[in-house]
Each structure stands twice: as C-alpha cells, then as structure tokens.
Amino acid sequence: MGELVNRARLATSVDKDLLKKLNALKQKTRIDRSKLLDEAIELLLEKHNFK
C-alpha cells in the first residue's frame, strides 16, 4: 500500500444506519468516503467553535 502523505488512518466503529447513509451519499455523489468524513469532521469542529 502507498504511503499516506497528508492523511492518517483511522479505525473506528459507527452506527450502522449512519454508515448506510454515508455509503448511499458516496454512491450518489461519487465523492470518496474519506472526503465526506473530512467535511463532516470540519463541520462538527466549526459547530463547537474548535479551530
């Protein structure tokens, strides 16, 4: 596997329904799941005023 330069691996568990919806969004938008998760994390950090 190639080296990740600006990315870090993350292993976690998530709610099954959330994962189904995330995968459906991935299929609909053709955006990589990692990019969708980046956006979700950025929005969460903004919501909590954590910059």
mmCIF file of the N, C-alpha and C atoms, coordinates in Angstrom:
data_MODEL
# 
_entry.id   MODEL 
# 
loop_
_atom_site.group_PDB 
_atom_site.id 
_atom_site.type_symbol 
_atom_site.label_atom_id 
_atom_site.label_alt_id 
_atom_site.label_comp_id 
_atom_site.label_asym_id 
_atom_site.label_entity_id 
_atom_site.label_seq_id 
_atom_site.pdbx_PDB_ins_code 
_atom_site.Cartn_x 
_atom_site.Cartn_y 
_atom_site.Cartn_z 
_atom_site.occupancy 
_atom_site.B_iso_or_equiv 
_atom_site.pdbx_formal_charge 
_atom_site.auth_seq_id 
_atom_site.auth_comp_id 
_atom_site.auth_asym_id 
_atom_site.auth_atom_id 
_atom_site.pdbx_PDB_model_num 
ATOM 1   N N  . MET A 1 1  ? 0.827   -1.179 0.000  1.00 0.00 ? 1  MET A N  1 
ATOM 2   C CA . MET A 1 1  ? 0.000   0.000  0.000  1.00 0.00 ? 1  MET A CA 1 
ATOM 3   C C  . MET A 1 1  ? 0.871   1.242  0.000  1.00 0.00 ? 1  MET A C  1 
ATOM 4   N N  . GLY A 1 2  ? 0.426   2.304  -0.672 1.00 0.00 ? 2  GLY A N  1 
ATOM 5   C CA . GLY A 1 2  ? 1.196   3.535  -0.754 1.00 0.00 ? 2  GLY A CA 1 
ATOM 6   C C  . GLY A 1 2  ? 1.216   4.297  0.558  1.00 0.00 ? 2  GLY A C  1 
ATOM 7   N N  . GLU A 1 3  ? 2.219   5.148  0.670  1.00 0.00 ? 3  GLU A N  1 
ATOM 8   C CA . GLU A 1 3  ? 2.367   5.965  1.876  1.00 0.00 ? 3  GLU A CA 1 
ATOM 9   C C  . GLU A 1 3  ? 1.357   7.109  1.844  1.00 0.00 ? 3  GLU A C  1 
ATOM 10  N N  . LEU A 1 4  ? 0.733   7.369  2.986  1.00 0.00 ? 4  LEU A N  1 
ATOM 11  C CA . LEU A 1 4  ? -0.203  8.479  3.109  1.00 0.00 ? 4  LEU A CA 1 
ATOM 12  C C  . LEU A 1 4  ? 0.580   9.719  3.527  1.00 0.00 ? 4  LEU A C  1 
ATOM 13  N N  . VAL A 1 5  ? 0.617   10.738 2.681  1.00 0.00 ? 5  VAL A N  1 
ATOM 14  C CA . VAL A 1 5  ? 1.423   11.921 2.961  1.00 0.00 ? 5  VAL A CA 1 
ATOM 15  C C  . VAL A 1 5  ? 0.683   12.890 3.877  1.00 0.00 ? 5  VAL A C  1 
ATOM 16  N N  . ASN A 1 6  ? -0.512  13.313 3.489  1.00 0.00 ? 6  ASN A N  1 
ATOM 17  C CA . ASN A 1 6  ? -1.274  14.292 4.264  1.00 0.00 ? 6  ASN A CA 1 
ATOM 18  C C  . ASN A 1 6  ? -2.498  13.678 4.932  1.00 0.00 ? 6  ASN A C  1 
ATOM 19  N N  . ARG A 1 7  ? -2.481  12.384 5.106  1.00 0.00 ? 7  ARG A N  1 
ATOM 20  C CA . ARG A 1 7  ? -3.645  11.696 5.668  1.00 0.00 ? 7  ARG A CA 1 
ATOM 21  C C  . ARG A 1 7  ? -3.176  10.743 6.750  1.00 0.00 ? 7  ARG A C  1 
ATOM 22  N N  . ALA A 1 8  ? -4.086  10.399 7.649  1.00 0.00 ? 8  ALA A N  1 
ATOM 23  C CA . ALA A 1 8  ? -3.796  9.433  8.706  1.00 0.00 ? 8  ALA A CA 1 
ATOM 24  C C  . ALA A 1 8  ? -4.904  8.387  8.701  1.00 0.00 ? 8  ALA A C  1 
ATOM 25  N N  . ARG A 1 9  ? -4.543  7.163  8.938  1.00 0.00 ? 9  ARG A N  1 
ATOM 26  C CA . ARG A 1 9  ? -5.539  6.086  9.014  1.00 0.00 ? 9  ARG A CA 1 
ATOM 27  C C  . ARG A 1 9  ? -6.324  6.212  10.316 1.00 0.00 ? 9  ARG A C  1 
ATOM 28  N N  . LEU A 1 10 ? -7.606  5.860  10.237 1.00 0.00 ? 10 LEU A N  1 
ATOM 29  C CA . LEU A 1 10 ? -8.486  5.933  11.390 1.00 0.00 ? 10 LEU A CA 1 
ATOM 30  C C  . LEU A 1 10 ? -9.359  4.686  11.395 1.00 0.00 ? 10 LEU A C  1 
ATOM 31  N N  . ALA A 1 11 ? -9.280  3.929  12.458 1.00 0.00 ? 11 ALA A N  1 
ATOM 32  C CA . ALA A 1 11 ? -10.131 2.745  12.598 1.00 0.00 ? 11 ALA A CA 1 
ATOM 33  C C  . ALA A 1 11 ? -11.099 3.015  13.743 1.00 0.00 ? 11 ALA A C  1 
ATOM 34  N N  . THR A 1 12 ? -12.382 2.927  13.444 1.00 0.00 ? 12 THR A N  1 
ATOM 35  C CA . THR A 1 12 ? -13.395 3.208  14.454 1.00 0.00 ? 12 THR A CA 1 
ATOM 36  C C  . THR A 1 12 ? -14.673 2.456  14.109 1.00 0.00 ? 12 THR A C  1 
ATOM 37  N N  . SER A 1 13 ? -15.662 2.561  14.959 1.00 0.00 ? 13 SER A N  1 
ATOM 38  C CA . SER A 1 13 ? -16.966 1.971  14.664 1.00 0.00 ? 13 SER A CA 1 
ATOM 39  C C  . SER A 1 13 ? -18.003 3.087  14.669 1.00 0.00 ? 13 SER A C  1 
ATOM 40  N N  . VAL A 1 14 ? -19.009 2.929  13.820 1.00 0.00 ? 14 VAL A N  1 
ATOM 41  C CA . VAL A 1 14 ? -20.070 3.927  13.709 1.00 0.00 ? 14 VAL A CA 1 
ATOM 42  C C  . VAL A 1 14 ? -21.424 3.224  13.681 1.00 0.00 ? 14 VAL A C  1 
ATOM 43  N N  . ASP A 1 15 ? -22.448 3.993  13.933 1.00 0.00 ? 15 ASP A N  1 
ATOM 44  C CA . ASP A 1 15 ? -23.815 3.499  13.881 1.00 0.00 ? 15 ASP A CA 1 
ATOM 45  C C  . ASP A 1 15 ? -24.090 2.901  12.491 1.00 0.00 ? 15 ASP A C  1 
ATOM 46  N N  . LYS A 1 16 ? -24.712 1.736  12.452 1.00 0.00 ? 16 LYS A N  1 
ATOM 47  C CA . LYS A 1 16 ? -24.961 1.037  11.184 1.00 0.00 ? 16 LYS A CA 1 
ATOM 48  C C  . LYS A 1 16 ? -25.799 1.867  10.221 1.00 0.00 ? 16 LYS A C  1 
ATOM 49  N N  . ASP A 1 17 ? -26.826 2.545  10.738 1.00 0.00 ? 17 ASP A N  1 
ATOM 50  C CA . ASP A 1 17 ? -27.679 3.356  9.868  1.00 0.00 ? 17 ASP A CA 1 
ATOM 51  C C  . ASP A 1 17 ? -26.918 4.546  9.292  1.00 0.00 ? 17 ASP A C  1 
ATOM 52  N N  . LEU A 1 18 ? -26.051 5.159  10.110 1.00 0.00 ? 18 LEU A N  1 
ATOM 53  C CA . LEU A 1 18 ? -25.236 6.270  9.608  1.00 0.00 ? 18 LEU A CA 1 
ATOM 54  C C  . LEU A 1 18 ? -24.301 5.794  8.507  1.00 0.00 ? 18 LEU A C  1 
ATOM 55  N N  . LEU A 1 19 ? -23.733 4.622  8.679  1.00 0.00 ? 19 LEU A N  1 
ATOM 56  C CA . LEU A 1 19 ? -22.825 4.079  7.668  1.00 0.00 ? 19 LEU A CA 1 
ATOM 57  C C  . LEU A 1 19 ? -23.564 3.792  6.364  1.00 0.00 ? 19 LEU A C  1 
ATOM 58  N N  . LYS A 1 20 ? -24.779 3.258  6.462  1.00 0.00 ? 20 LYS A N  1 
ATOM 59  C CA . LYS A 1 20 ? -25.582 3.003  5.256  1.00 0.00 ? 20 LYS A CA 1 
ATOM 60  C C  . LYS A 1 20 ? -25.854 4.302  4.511  1.00 0.00 ? 20 LYS A C  1 
ATOM 61  N N  . LYS A 1 21 ? -26.206 5.346  5.272  1.00 0.00 ? 21 LYS A N  1 
ATOM 62  C CA . LYS A 1 21 ? -26.492 6.641  4.649  1.00 0.00 ? 21 LYS A CA 1 
ATOM 63  C C  . LYS A 1 21 ? -25.228 7.249  4.048  1.00 0.00 ? 21 LYS A C  1 
ATOM 64  N N  . LEU A 1 22 ? -24.115 7.117  4.733  1.00 0.00 ? 22 LEU A N  1 
ATOM 65  C CA . LEU A 1 22 ? -22.847 7.629  4.215  1.00 0.00 ? 22 LEU A CA 1 
ATOM 66  C C  . LEU A 1 22 ? -22.487 6.920  2.911  1.00 0.00 ? 22 LEU A C  1 
ATOM 67  N N  . ASN A 1 23 ? -22.645 5.615  2.882  1.00 0.00 ? 23 ASN A N  1 
ATOM 68  C CA . ASN A 1 23 ? -22.335 4.853  1.669  1.00 0.00 ? 23 ASN A CA 1 
ATOM 69  C C  . ASN A 1 23 ? -23.284 5.218  0.527  1.00 0.00 ? 23 ASN A C  1 
ATOM 70  N N  . ALA A 1 24 ? -24.555 5.487  0.846  1.00 0.00 ? 24 ALA A N  1 
ATOM 71  C CA . ALA A 1 24 ? -25.511 5.910  -0.180 1.00 0.00 ? 24 ALA A CA 1 
ATOM 72  C C  . ALA A 1 24 ? -25.117 7.283  -0.727 1.00 0.00 ? 24 ALA A C  1 
ATOM 73  N N  . LEU A 1 25 ? -24.699 8.183  0.153  1.00 0.00 ? 25 LEU A N  1 
ATOM 74  C CA . LEU A 1 25 ? -24.250 9.508  -0.278 1.00 0.00 ? 25 LEU A CA 1 
ATOM 75  C C  . LEU A 1 25 ? -23.010 9.390  -1.154 1.00 0.00 ? 25 LEU A C  1 
ATOM 76  N N  . LYS A 1 26 ? -22.119 8.494  -0.774 1.00 0.00 ? 26 LYS A N  1 
ATOM 77  C CA . LYS A 1 26 ? -20.903 8.240  -1.562 1.00 0.00 ? 26 LYS A CA 1 
ATOM 78  C C  . LYS A 1 26 ? -21.275 7.792  -2.973 1.00 0.00 ? 26 LYS A C  1 
ATOM 79  N N  . GLN A 1 27 ? -22.218 6.881  -3.084 1.00 0.00 ? 27 GLN A N  1 
ATOM 80  C CA . GLN A 1 27 ? -22.645 6.382  -4.393 1.00 0.00 ? 27 GLN A CA 1 
ATOM 81  C C  . GLN A 1 27 ? -23.309 7.485  -5.214 1.00 0.00 ? 27 GLN A C  1 
ATOM 82  N N  . LYS A 1 28 ? -24.167 8.273  -4.561 1.00 0.00 ? 28 LYS A N  1 
ATOM 83  C CA . LYS A 1 28 ? -24.913 9.320  -5.262 1.00 0.00 ? 28 LYS A CA 1 
ATOM 84  C C  . LYS A 1 28 ? -23.997 10.435 -5.752 1.00 0.00 ? 28 LYS A C  1 
ATOM 85  N N  . THR A 1 29 ? -23.040 10.839 -4.916 1.00 0.00 ? 29 THR A N  1 
ATOM 86  C CA . THR A 1 29 ? -22.191 11.987 -5.240 1.00 0.00 ? 29 THR A CA 1 
ATOM 87  C C  . THR A 1 29 ? -20.885 11.600 -5.919 1.00 0.00 ? 29 THR A C  1 
ATOM 88  N N  . ARG A 1 30 ? -20.505 10.325 -5.809 1.00 0.00 ? 30 ARG A N  1 
ATOM 89  C CA . ARG A 1 30 ? -19.214 9.840  -6.325 1.00 0.00 ? 30 ARG A CA 1 
ATOM 90  C C  . ARG A 1 30 ? -18.032 10.523 -5.632 1.00 0.00 ? 30 ARG A C  1 
ATOM 91  N N  . ILE A 1 31 ? -18.256 10.966 -4.398 1.00 0.00 ? 31 ILE A N  1 
ATOM 92  C CA . ILE A 1 31 ? -17.193 11.564 -3.585 1.00 0.00 ? 31 ILE A CA 1 
ATOM 93  C C  . ILE A 1 31 ? -16.665 10.477 -2.657 1.00 0.00 ? 31 ILE A C  1 
ATOM 94  N N  . ASP A 1 32 ? -15.344 10.371 -2.552 1.00 0.00 ? 32 ASP A N  1 
ATOM 95  C CA . ASP A 1 32 ? -14.740 9.369  -1.671 1.00 0.00 ? 32 ASP A CA 1 
ATOM 96  C C  . ASP A 1 32 ? -15.261 9.515  -0.250 1.00 0.00 ? 32 ASP A C  1 
ATOM 97  N N  . ARG A 1 33 ? -15.442 8.389  0.398  1.00 0.00 ? 33 ARG A N  1 
ATOM 98  C CA . ARG A 1 33 ? -15.929 8.395  1.775  1.00 0.00 ? 33 ARG A CA 1 
ATOM 99  C C  . ARG A 1 33 ? -15.005 9.189  2.695  1.00 0.00 ? 33 ARG A C  1 
ATOM 100 N N  . SER A 1 34 ? -13.715 9.101  2.480  1.00 0.00 ? 34 SER A N  1 
ATOM 101 C CA . SER A 1 34 ? -12.775 9.841  3.326  1.00 0.00 ? 34 SER A CA 1 
ATOM 102 C C  . SER A 1 34 ? -12.972 11.349 3.177  1.00 0.00 ? 34 SER A C  1 
ATOM 103 N N  . LYS A 1 35 ? -13.291 11.810 1.970  1.00 0.00 ? 35 LYS A N  1 
ATOM 104 C CA . LYS A 1 35 ? -13.545 13.243 1.757  1.00 0.00 ? 35 LYS A CA 1 
ATOM 105 C C  . LYS A 1 35 ? -14.846 13.658 2.440  1.00 0.00 ? 35 LYS A C  1 
ATOM 106 N N  . LEU A 1 36 ? -15.860 12.812 2.377  1.00 0.00 ? 36 LEU A N  1 
ATOM 107 C CA . LEU A 1 36 ? -17.120 13.108 3.059  1.00 0.00 ? 36 LEU A CA 1 
ATOM 108 C C  . LEU A 1 36 ? -16.913 13.172 4.569  1.00 0.00 ? 36 LEU A C  1 
ATOM 109 N N  . LEU A 1 37 ? -16.106 12.267 5.095  1.00 0.00 ? 37 LEU A N  1 
ATOM 110 C CA . LEU A 1 37 ? -15.818 12.280 6.528  1.00 0.00 ? 37 LEU A CA 1 
ATOM 111 C C  . LEU A 1 37 ? -15.006 13.508 6.918  1.00 0.00 ? 37 LEU A C  1 
ATOM 112 N N  . ASP A 1 38 ? -14.067 13.930 6.064  1.00 0.00 ? 38 ASP A N  1 
ATOM 113 C CA . ASP A 1 38 ? -13.322 15.167 6.319  1.00 0.00 ? 38 ASP A CA 1 
ATOM 114 C C  . ASP A 1 38 ? -14.293 16.338 6.476  1.00 0.00 ? 38 ASP A C  1 
ATOM 115 N N  . GLU A 1 39 ? -15.237 16.428 5.545  1.00 0.00 ? 39 GLU A N  1 
ATOM 116 C CA . GLU A 1 39 ? -16.208 17.526 5.582  1.00 0.00 ? 39 GLU A CA 1 
ATOM 117 C C  . GLU A 1 39 ? -17.065 17.462 6.848  1.00 0.00 ? 39 GLU A C  1 
ATOM 118 N N  . ALA A 1 40 ? -17.508 16.272 7.215  1.00 0.00 ? 40 ALA A N  1 
ATOM 119 C CA . ALA A 1 40 ? -18.330 16.106 8.413  1.00 0.00 ? 40 ALA A CA 1 
ATOM 120 C C  . ALA A 1 40 ? -17.565 16.509 9.672  1.00 0.00 ? 40 ALA A C  1 
ATOM 121 N N  . ILE A 1 41 ? -16.305 16.132 9.754  1.00 0.00 ? 41 ILE A N  1 
ATOM 122 C CA . ILE A 1 41 ? -15.485 16.478 10.921 1.00 0.00 ? 41 ILE A CA 1 
ATOM 123 C C  . ILE A 1 41 ? -15.257 17.987 10.973 1.00 0.00 ? 41 ILE A C  1 
ATOM 124 N N  . GLU A 1 42 ? -14.995 18.607 9.808  1.00 0.00 ? 42 GLU A N  1 
ATOM 125 C CA . GLU A 1 42 ? -14.816 20.059 9.766  1.00 0.00 ? 42 GLU A CA 1 
ATOM 126 C C  . GLU A 1 42 ? -16.067 20.771 10.264 1.00 0.00 ? 42 GLU A C  1 
ATOM 127 N N  . LEU A 1 43 ? -17.245 20.317 9.826  1.00 0.00 ? 43 LEU A N  1 
ATOM 128 C CA . LEU A 1 43 ? -18.500 20.931 10.264 1.00 0.00 ? 43 LEU A CA 1 
ATOM 129 C C  . LEU A 1 43 ? -18.716 20.755 11.762 1.00 0.00 ? 43 LEU A C  1 
ATOM 130 N N  . LEU A 1 44 ? -18.376 19.599 12.295 1.00 0.00 ? 44 LEU A N  1 
ATOM 131 C CA . LEU A 1 44 ? -18.508 19.349 13.726 1.00 0.00 ? 44 LEU A CA 1 
ATOM 132 C C  . LEU A 1 44 ? -17.586 20.260 14.528 1.00 0.00 ? 44 LEU A C  1 
ATOM 133 N N  . LEU A 1 45 ? -16.361 20.424 14.064 1.00 0.00 ? 45 LEU A N  1 
ATOM 134 C CA . LEU A 1 45 ? -15.411 21.303 14.752 1.00 0.00 ? 45 LEU A CA 1 
ATOM 135 C C  . LEU A 1 45 ? -15.882 22.755 14.718 1.00 0.00 ? 45 LEU A C  1 
ATOM 136 N N  . GLU A 1 46 ? -16.437 23.196 13.580 1.00 0.00 ? 46 GLU A N  1 
ATOM 137 C CA . GLU A 1 46 ? -16.990 24.550 13.487 1.00 0.00 ? 46 GLU A CA 1 
ATOM 138 C C  . GLU A 1 46 ? -18.160 24.719 14.450 1.00 0.00 ? 46 GLU A C  1 
ATOM 139 N N  . LYS A 1 47 ? -19.030 23.729 14.511 1.00 0.00 ? 47 LYS A N  1 
ATOM 140 C CA . LYS A 1 47 ? -20.199 23.782 15.390 1.00 0.00 ? 47 LYS A CA 1 
ATOM 141 C C  . LYS A 1 47 ? -19.782 24.004 16.836 1.00 0.00 ? 47 LYS A C  1 
ATOM 142 N N  . HIS A 1 48 ? -18.685 23.402 17.238 1.00 0.00 ? 48 HIS A N  1 
ATOM 143 C CA . HIS A 1 48 ? -18.213 23.504 18.620 1.00 0.00 ? 48 HIS A CA 1 
ATOM 144 C C  . HIS A 1 48 ? -17.132 24.575 18.781 1.00 0.00 ? 48 HIS A C  1 
ATOM 145 N N  . ASN A 1 49 ? -17.020 25.442 17.766 1.00 0.00 ? 49 ASN A N  1 
ATOM 146 C CA . ASN A 1 49 ? -16.048 26.548 17.790 1.00 0.00 ? 49 ASN A CA 1 
ATOM 147 C C  . ASN A 1 49 ? -14.645 26.078 18.127 1.00 0.00 ? 49 ASN A C  1 
ATOM 148 N N  . PHE A 1 50 ? -14.251 24.972 17.544 1.00 0.00 ? 50 PHE A N  1 
ATOM 149 C CA . PHE A 1 50 ? -12.917 24.419 17.768 1.00 0.00 ? 50 PHE A CA 1 
ATOM 150 C C  . PHE A 1 50 ? -12.121 24.583 16.484 1.00 0.00 ? 50 PHE A C  1 
ATOM 151 N N  . LYS A 1 51 ? -11.196 25.530 16.512 1.00 0.00 ? 51 LYS A N  1 
ATOM 152 C CA . LYS A 1 51 ? -10.445 25.842 15.282 1.00 0.00 ? 51 LYS A CA 1 
ATOM 153 C C  . LYS A 1 51 ? -9.009  25.460 15.412 1.00 0.00 ? 51 LYS A C  1 
# 
